[in-house]
Structure formats: C-alpha cells, structure tokens
C-alpha cells in the first residue's frame, strides 16, 4: 500500500466544475514527488486536498493507511512551506521555529533541543535572535522550512516555495532541500511550474494538465521520453516541424519526409505510429539545445534563413525560419552572417513524433 493515496477525488470547483475529477494519486514513503504543470492545472488544489484545507466532495485521502478525509488540517501532522514565507515579523528566528512546538505544549527544554538541532540542519545556527526583516530571502525560506520540520511531520508539502527568490538563491535552496530530504528521509510533495526545479529535486515527477495526470515517472523518463504532446512541450520540446510519414522498418525505426528530405527517428522516440499510413501528416518535436547548426549541408539537414544569433559565451541562441516555421537553436558558436542560408539537423534519438 502506498504511503499517500488519493482515491477518486472530486475537489476544487471553478464555475461549477471540479478542478480534480475522479483524481487518483499514489506516493510512496520517503519519496520527493514534484507536481509539475502550468497555472490552473490542479497542483495547489491537490496539495490543499492532502493537507485538509480543501474538503473533497467525493473520494478519500489516505495517509499511512489511515483515512484522513474528514480530519481538519491541525490533526494531520503535516508540515507546510509556502511561496510567501508566512513568518511572524515580530518574532525572532528561534521564536518562529519554536512556535508550533509551543502550541503543542512541548516542554521548554525539549523545545530548545529540537529548535537548535533543526537550525543546525538548515545552516542557521547563530541566527537565533534575528528578526525576519534582517534576513535574506534564502535565510527566511530556511526559517520557514525549519519551522515546518521541527514538529516532525509525517509529510512535508511545499507550494512553489522558491518562486520569490532570485536565480542564485533558488539554486542554493534546491540543494538545501535535497540535502535535508535525503538526511531526514521525509516524504515531500513539491508543487512547481519550473521543470528545472522538478528535474533536479525529485525522485518522481507527476505532470498535471487540467486536473489530469498526463505522465508520471522519474525525472529522466519525463525529460527524455515524454508520453504526450503536452508533456513534450512542457519539458522543452519547443520546436515543431510538420512531416509526412513514410514507413517503419524491421528495427522499428521511423522514417518521415520533411521538404523532400528523409529523416530517421530512433525507435524509442515516438509515441504511437502503429496506425500511421504512408503520406499521413505527423508532427516532429525537438529541443533547441538538440538542434545542430552548420554552414554545410548534409543528407539529413534542412536549409533555413537565419534571423539572428545572440552570443551567450560557449553557445549562441539562434532564431531560424524554415518554410514559415520559426526554429530555435542553442548551439556552439558558428561563424554566420545575418539572413544567410544555413542548415540545421536533429539527431535521430532527439526527435519525438506524434500523429
């Protein structure tokens, strides 16, 4: 039995319709699971249903084998970390972290031991007397994390906790969260719309779209083998080319035609081509950073017009036009002239095909 189970949940209404409808989810003990998807897809509704802040109209919430569907949030022993730090501005770091333990009437000497231990865990020893106003954004988020962990929750829920931080602090806090999760072995569910956060933190990613699970898998599976067009687009397969299906050979490799050029696609990189007929229109998806730019044509490359190239150090960002389709590429620097005809190609194992 999974540690957390959502069974046939209907919850979170918008214009009379549930955001989650007959929704099912399973999370194993000790996992760090990211709920990934765009705004309005049901990520926060799922989190609030698990925590008890939304009562489902239908279905069950099971945690560690216990039905908690009708338990209020304060009876579920769940830690919460929000996008806004939600710290008490008039309380010190120590007092903010100790607040939950005081509410539970824990003895003072035990509170002191627990708070000191958790502040050491999140690298805030020496900051006990500071007020939140005198902390950096990353330090405030560490206080919020410590406050949630000090109560020794059965489960930690994080709702876009890093979105208010700058890029450098986000990187630091991702590493901090990963370290803490591995050290404590606590089950975490992490809501984000940022694929980099999800890929770098998670043991499992669940991609949501309009209240439905599009795909569930390891970061490697989601990134390299998206199961649907939606997932492919969401994890960076931004380029799309129209093509005509030719055949599938005995090795299950797919051959398509783009502008009189035959392109082969690796057998593991397509969704479902069994029902395709010769000449049928299909779409090819590939990432900008998998796109190869060259001055020289080869048998699988396509000619395009260069719109611009932006220097970015080791690489450049290229914008191309191919038969009225814009193609983006991030590739090693190539000496190119603006508006000149150049060539691009995609490795066969970096293309995904969908009918």
LUMKE-622469 format. One record per residue (C-alpha): residue in one letter; x, y, z; residue number from 1. Coordinates in nm, 2 decimals. Each point is the difference from the previous one (the first is absolute). Layout:
N
  aa    east   north      up    i
   A       X       Y       Z  NUM
...
//
This chain:
355
  aa    east   north      up    i
   X    0.00    0.00    0.00    1
   X    0.13    0.35   -0.09    2
   X    0.08    0.24    0.28    3
   X   -0.24    0.27   -0.15    4
   X   -0.30   -0.09   -0.21    5
   X   -0.26    0.23   -0.15    6
   X   -0.30   -0.22   -0.11    7
   X   -0.26    0.13   -0.26    8
   X    0.03    0.36    0.13    9
   X   -0.23    0.27   -0.12   10
   X    0.12    0.34    0.14   11
   X    0.06    0.37   -0.07   12
   X   -0.28    0.15   -0.20   13
   X    0.02    0.26   -0.28   14
   X   -0.32    0.11   -0.16   15
   X   -0.19   -0.30    0.14   16
   X    0.25   -0.26   -0.12   17
   X    0.26   -0.18    0.21   18
   X    0.37    0.07   -0.07   19
   X    0.08   -0.36    0.11   20
   X   -0.25   -0.25   -0.13   21
   X    0.02   -0.37    0.09   22
   X    0.36    0.08    0.08   23
   X    0.24   -0.28    0.12   24
   X    0.35    0.04    0.13   25
   X    0.25   -0.22    0.19   26
   X    0.32    0.11    0.17   27
   X    0.24   -0.24    0.17   28
   X    0.16    0.06    0.34   29
   X    0.32    0.20   -0.02   30
   X   -0.05    0.13   -0.35   31
   X    0.04    0.36   -0.11   32
   X   -0.27    0.03   -0.26   33
   X   -0.05    0.32   -0.21   34
   X   -0.34    0.10   -0.14   35
   X    0.10    0.18   -0.32   36
   X   -0.22    0.20   -0.23   37
   X   -0.13    0.34   -0.11   38
   X   -0.22    0.23    0.21   39
   X   -0.35   -0.14    0.06   40
   X    0.09   -0.36   -0.07   41
   X   -0.09   -0.12    0.35   42
   X    0.34   -0.01    0.18   43
   X   -0.10    0.22    0.29   44
   X   -0.35   -0.15    0.02   45
   X    0.16   -0.34    0.04   46
   X    0.23    0.13    0.27   47
   X   -0.28    0.17    0.19   48
   X   -0.21   -0.31   -0.02   49
   X    0.27   -0.21    0.15   50
   X    0.06    0.26    0.28   51
   X   -0.37    0.03    0.08   52
   X   -0.05    0.36   -0.10   53
   X   -0.24   -0.12   -0.28   54
   X   -0.26   -0.26    0.08   55
   X   -0.07   -0.23   -0.30   56
   X   -0.36   -0.03   -0.11   57
   X    0.08   -0.37   -0.08   58
   X    0.28   -0.24    0.06   59
   X    0.25   -0.09    0.28   60
   X    0.33    0.14    0.12   61
   X    0.22   -0.28    0.15   62
   X    0.32    0.07    0.19   63
   X    0.20   -0.29    0.14   64
   X   -0.30   -0.23   -0.02   65
   X   -0.23    0.24    0.18   66
   X   -0.30    0.17   -0.15   67
   X    0.05    0.37    0.08   68
   X   -0.26    0.13   -0.24   69
   X   -0.21    0.16    0.28   70
   X    0.29    0.10    0.23   71
   X    0.07    0.38    0.03   72
   X    0.35    0.12   -0.11   73
   X    0.13    0.03    0.36   74
   X   -0.07   -0.37    0.06   75
   X    0.20   -0.13   -0.30   76
   X    0.35    0.07    0.13   77
   X    0.10    0.15   -0.34   78
   X    0.27    0.27   -0.05   79
   X   -0.07    0.27   -0.25   80
   X    0.24    0.24   -0.17   81
   X   -0.15    0.27   -0.22   82
   X    0.11    0.24   -0.27   83
   X   -0.03    0.28    0.25   84
   X    0.21   -0.07    0.30   85
   X   -0.29    0.07    0.25   86
   X    0.24    0.08    0.28   87
   X   -0.11    0.20    0.30   88
   X    0.19    0.33   -0.05   89
   X    0.02    0.09    0.37   90
   X    0.14   -0.34    0.10   91
   X    0.36   -0.10   -0.02   92
   X    0.13   -0.29   -0.20   93
   X    0.00   -0.22    0.31   94
   X   -0.36    0.10    0.10   95
   X   -0.13   -0.05   -0.35   96
   X    0.14   -0.35   -0.02   97
   X   -0.11   -0.08    0.36   98
   X   -0.36    0.12   -0.06   99
   X   -0.15   -0.33   -0.10  100
   X    0.16   -0.18    0.28  101
   X   -0.13    0.25    0.25  102
   X   -0.35   -0.03   -0.14  103
   X    0.03   -0.38    0.07  104
   X    0.11    0.08    0.36  105
   X    0.34   -0.17   -0.04  106
   X    0.23    0.05    0.30  107
   X    0.24    0.29   -0.02  108
   X    0.32   -0.21    0.02  109
   X   -0.12   -0.23   -0.28  110
   X   -0.10    0.30   -0.21  111
   X    0.35    0.15    0.04  112
   X    0.16   -0.33   -0.10  113
   X   -0.22   -0.05   -0.30  114
   X    0.03    0.36   -0.13  115
   X    0.37    0.00    0.04  116
   X    0.03   -0.33   -0.19  117
   X   -0.22    0.11   -0.29  118
   X    0.17    0.34   -0.03  119
   X    0.33   -0.19   -0.03  120
   X   -0.15   -0.22   -0.26  121
   X   -0.10    0.30   -0.22  122
   X    0.32    0.19    0.06  123
   X   -0.15    0.27    0.22  124
   X    0.20   -0.05    0.32  125
   X    0.09    0.35    0.13  126
   X   -0.31    0.17   -0.15  127
   X   -0.23   -0.09    0.30  128
   X   -0.06    0.36    0.11  129
   X   -0.04    0.17   -0.34  130
   X   -0.34    0.13   -0.12  131
   X   -0.12   -0.11   -0.34  132
   X    0.06    0.36   -0.13  133
   X    0.37   -0.05    0.06  134
   X    0.02   -0.32   -0.21  135
   X    0.06   -0.06   -0.37  136
   X   -0.28   -0.17   -0.20  137
   X    0.19   -0.33    0.01  138
   X    0.04    0.02    0.37  139
   X   -0.37    0.08    0.05  140
   X   -0.09   -0.30   -0.20  141
   X    0.23   -0.21    0.21  142
   X   -0.18    0.12    0.31  143
   X   -0.33   -0.09   -0.16  144
   X    0.14   -0.35   -0.08  145
   X    0.14   -0.04    0.35  146
   X   -0.34    0.10    0.16  147
   X   -0.17   -0.27   -0.21  148
   X    0.25   -0.27    0.08  149
   X    0.04    0.06    0.37  150
   X   -0.34   -0.14    0.07  151
   X    0.12   -0.33   -0.15  152
   X   -0.28   -0.02   -0.26  153
   X   -0.10   -0.33   -0.17  154
   X   -0.01    0.19   -0.33  155
   X    0.14    0.33   -0.13  156
   X   -0.19    0.19   -0.26  157
   X    0.17    0.29   -0.19  158
   X   -0.20    0.24   -0.22  159
   X    0.24    0.18   -0.24  160
   X    0.23    0.09    0.29  161
   X    0.28    0.14   -0.21  162
   X   -0.19    0.21   -0.25  163
   X    0.08    0.33    0.18  164
   X    0.37   -0.06    0.01  165
   X    0.25    0.11   -0.26  166
   X    0.18   -0.26   -0.22  167
   X    0.31   -0.04    0.22  168
   X   -0.21   -0.04    0.32  169
   X   -0.23   -0.25   -0.18  170
   X    0.30   -0.21   -0.09  171
   X    0.13    0.01    0.36  172
   X   -0.34   -0.08    0.15  173
   X   -0.06   -0.29   -0.24  174
   X    0.33   -0.15    0.12  175
   X   -0.11    0.06    0.36  176
   X   -0.34   -0.16   -0.04  177
   X    0.16   -0.30   -0.17  178
   X    0.25   -0.04    0.28  179
   X   -0.26    0.03    0.28  180
   X   -0.23   -0.25   -0.17  181
   X    0.27   -0.26   -0.04  182
   X    0.13    0.06    0.35  183
   X   -0.34   -0.04    0.16  184
   X   -0.17   -0.24   -0.24  185
   X   -0.32    0.20    0.03  186
   X   -0.28   -0.04   -0.27  187
   X   -0.03    0.33   -0.19  188
   X   -0.25    0.12   -0.26  189
   X    0.13    0.30   -0.19  190
   X   -0.21    0.23   -0.22  191
   X    0.17    0.18   -0.28  192
   X   -0.05    0.13   -0.36  193
   X    0.38    0.00   -0.05  194
   X    0.13   -0.31   -0.17  195
   X    0.36    0.06    0.12  196
   X   -0.12   -0.01    0.36  197
   X   -0.20   -0.31   -0.06  198
   X    0.28   -0.18   -0.18  199
   X    0.28    0.09    0.24  200
   X   -0.19   -0.08    0.32  201
   X   -0.24   -0.28   -0.06  202
   X    0.01   -0.38    0.03  203
   X   -0.33    0.01   -0.20  204
   X   -0.18    0.26   -0.21  205
   X   -0.37    0.02   -0.06  206
   X   -0.09    0.22   -0.29  207
   X   -0.35    0.15    0.03  208
   X   -0.23    0.15   -0.26  209
   X   -0.35    0.13    0.06  210
   X   -0.03   -0.22    0.31  211
   X    0.12   -0.32   -0.16  212
   X    0.33   -0.18    0.02  213
   X    0.17    0.01   -0.34  214
   X    0.30   -0.20    0.10  215
   X    0.17   -0.13    0.31  216
   X    0.36   -0.12    0.01  217
   X    0.36    0.07    0.10  218
   X    0.16    0.33   -0.10  219
   X    0.20   -0.19   -0.27  220
   X   -0.32   -0.16   -0.14  221
   X   -0.19    0.33    0.00  222
   X    0.28    0.19   -0.16  223
   X    0.12   -0.25   -0.26  224
   X   -0.32   -0.19   -0.08  225
   X   -0.31    0.22    0.04  226
   X   -0.31   -0.20   -0.06  227
   X   -0.23    0.27   -0.15  228
   X    0.02    0.32   -0.21  229
   X   -0.08    0.20    0.31  230
   X    0.28   -0.15    0.21  231
   X    0.25    0.04   -0.29  232
   X   -0.08    0.37   -0.04  233
   X    0.01    0.06    0.38  234
   X    0.34   -0.16    0.04  235
   X    0.17    0.20   -0.27  236
   X   -0.08   -0.17   -0.34  237
   X   -0.08    0.35   -0.13  238
   X    0.07   -0.05   -0.37  239
   X   -0.26   -0.16   -0.22  240
   X    0.03   -0.11   -0.36  241
   X   -0.27   -0.13   -0.23  242
   X    0.09   -0.32   -0.18  243
   X   -0.14   -0.29   -0.21  244
   X    0.02   -0.35    0.13  245
   X    0.19   -0.25   -0.23  246
   X    0.04   -0.33    0.18  247
   X    0.12   -0.20    0.31  248
   X    0.27   -0.25   -0.08  249
   X    0.07   -0.34    0.16  250
   X    0.21    0.17    0.28  251
   X   -0.30    0.22    0.08  252
   X    0.17    0.31   -0.12  253
   X   -0.23    0.26   -0.14  254
   X    0.07    0.18   -0.33  255
   X   -0.17    0.33   -0.09  256
   X    0.04    0.26   -0.27  257
   X    0.05    0.38    0.06  258
   X    0.03    0.22   -0.30  259
   X    0.12   -0.29   -0.22  260
   X    0.26   -0.10    0.26  261
   X   -0.03   -0.35    0.17  262
   X    0.05    0.00    0.37  263
   X    0.04   -0.30    0.22  264
   X   -0.14   -0.01    0.36  265
   X    0.13   -0.24    0.26  266
   X   -0.24   -0.28    0.08  267
   X   -0.04    0.11    0.37  268
   X   -0.08    0.36   -0.08  269
   X   -0.35   -0.01   -0.13  270
   X   -0.34   -0.02    0.18  271
   X   -0.21   -0.23   -0.22  272
   X    0.06   -0.05   -0.37  273
   X   -0.17   -0.34   -0.05  274
   X   -0.31    0.15   -0.16  275
   X    0.18    0.24   -0.23  276
   X   -0.04   -0.03   -0.38  277
   X    0.26    0.10   -0.26  278
   X   -0.04    0.37   -0.08  279
   X   -0.18    0.09    0.32  280
   X    0.09    0.33    0.16  281
   X    0.19   -0.02    0.33  282
   X    0.17    0.24    0.24  283
   X    0.36   -0.01    0.10  284
   X    0.11    0.15    0.34  285
   X    0.35    0.08    0.10  286
   X    0.19    0.22    0.25  287
   X    0.19    0.32   -0.09  288
   X    0.31   -0.14    0.16  289
   X   -0.02   -0.32   -0.20  290
   X    0.00    0.20   -0.33  291
   X    0.33   -0.01   -0.20  292
   X    0.09    0.31   -0.20  293
   X    0.25   -0.01   -0.29  294
   X    0.11    0.19   -0.31  295
   X    0.02   -0.33   -0.19  296
   X   -0.28   -0.21   -0.12  297
   X   -0.02   -0.38    0.06  298
   X   -0.25   -0.26   -0.11  299
   X   -0.23    0.05    0.31  300
   X    0.04    0.38    0.05  301
   X   -0.26    0.26   -0.10  302
   X    0.06    0.35   -0.14  303
   X   -0.12    0.29    0.20  304
   X    0.03    0.38    0.01  305
   X    0.19    0.14    0.30  306
   X   -0.19    0.28    0.17  307
   X    0.24    0.07    0.28  308
   X    0.27   -0.15    0.22  309
   X    0.05    0.11    0.36  310
   X    0.35   -0.07    0.15  311
   X   -0.02   -0.17    0.34  312
   X    0.36   -0.10    0.07  313
   X    0.06   -0.36   -0.09  314
   X   -0.32   -0.01   -0.20  315
   X   -0.23    0.22   -0.20  316
   X   -0.37    0.02   -0.02  317
   X   -0.12   -0.02   -0.36  318
   X   -0.34    0.09   -0.15  319
   X   -0.06   -0.15   -0.34  320
   X   -0.29   -0.01   -0.25  321
   X   -0.07   -0.32   -0.18  322
   X   -0.30    0.02   -0.25  323
   X   -0.18    0.26    0.22  324
   X    0.07   -0.21    0.32  325
   X    0.22    0.16    0.26  326
   X    0.27   -0.23    0.14  327
   X    0.20    0.08    0.31  328
   X    0.35   -0.14    0.06  329
   X    0.26    0.02    0.28  330
   X    0.32   -0.13   -0.15  331
   X    0.38    0.06    0.00  332
   X    0.10    0.32   -0.16  333
   X    0.02   -0.01   -0.38  334
   X    0.12    0.28   -0.22  335
   X   -0.32    0.10   -0.18  336
   X   -0.12    0.31   -0.18  337
   X   -0.35    0.15    0.06  338
   X   -0.26   -0.11   -0.25  339
   X    0.23   -0.26   -0.15  340
   X   -0.13   -0.34   -0.09  341
   X    0.13   -0.25    0.25  342
   X   -0.09   -0.36    0.09  343
   X   -0.13   -0.18    0.30  344
   X   -0.05   -0.36    0.10  345
   X   -0.11   -0.21    0.30  346
   X    0.15   -0.32    0.13  347
   X   -0.23   -0.30   -0.07  348
   X   -0.03   -0.08    0.38  349
   X   -0.10    0.36    0.09  350
   X   -0.32    0.02   -0.21  351
   X   -0.35   -0.09    0.12  352
   X   -0.27   -0.07   -0.25  353
   X   -0.37    0.03    0.05  354
   X   -0.29   -0.05   -0.24  355
//
